[in-house]
């Protein structure tokens, strides 16, 4: 495992997670615990995440201003969704 670029790969995953993929937070925090002494299972997990990213390259966060001039409509839609969730939890 000494020749495996584990720390570099985990560092790259951290950068990706912070910039555009918060869905990776759990797995990145898990594999980053073993930077000093990675085992084969954690290297396999890092490779799995990299393959996952390769297949989902079009997903991520986009920071931009809303083009709608009707924030009340957006708030109303969010309130409706929240009410539906609360109603379904009561059942």
N, C-alpha and C positions, 0 to 999 in steps of 0.2 A: 504493500500500500504506500510505500515511501515515494514511488514515482508517479503516483496518481495526483493530478492537480485538484485535489479535493477543496482546499482553501480557496483557490481561484474560482472554482465553479460555484461554491457557496457565496462568495463575495459578489459574483455576477448575479446570482439569484436574488441576493439582498437588494442590489441596485434595481433590478427589474421590479421587484415587489414594491419598493418604496415609490418608484416613478409611475408605474402604471398597472401593476397587478396585485392589489391587496388580497386577492383570493389565495395567494401563495403564502400568506403570513404564517400559518400554522406549520406547514411542512418546512419552510425555511428556518423557523425558530427551532424546530426539532433537529434538523440536520446540522445546524450551526453549533449545537451543543458539543459536537464531536469533532471539531476542527483539529484539536491537538492530537487526538488518537482515533481517527476514523476506522470503522470496521467495514468489511465488504458489504454488509447489508445497507449501510448508510450511503456508500458509494452507489449501490444499485438504486437507492431511493433518489439520489441526485440525478442519476441518468434518466430515471423515469420522469422526473419533473422536467428535465430538458427535452425529452421526447414529447411530453404533454405540451410544452410551450411551442415546440415546432408545429404541432397539429392545431394549435389555437392562436397562431400568430396574429390573427385579425382581431382578437379580443383585447380589451384594455380600457383604461379610463381616458376620457377626453375632456379637457378643461376648456370650456367656452361659455360665452354668455348666451343665455336663452334668447332665441329669436322672437319669441312670442311677447306681445305687449299686454298679455292678459294673465298676470300672475294669479289673479283671483280664480280663474278657471283651473289653473294647476293646483292651487290650494284646495279647491272644492273637490277635485278628483282625488287628491291625497286623503282628504277627510273621508270620502266615500269608501276608499279602499281600506282605511283604518277601521271604519265602522263594520265593514264586512268581515274583517279579520276578528274583531272583538265578538261579533255575533257568532261566528263559527267556533270560537273558543268556548263560548257559553254552552254549546250543544253537547 
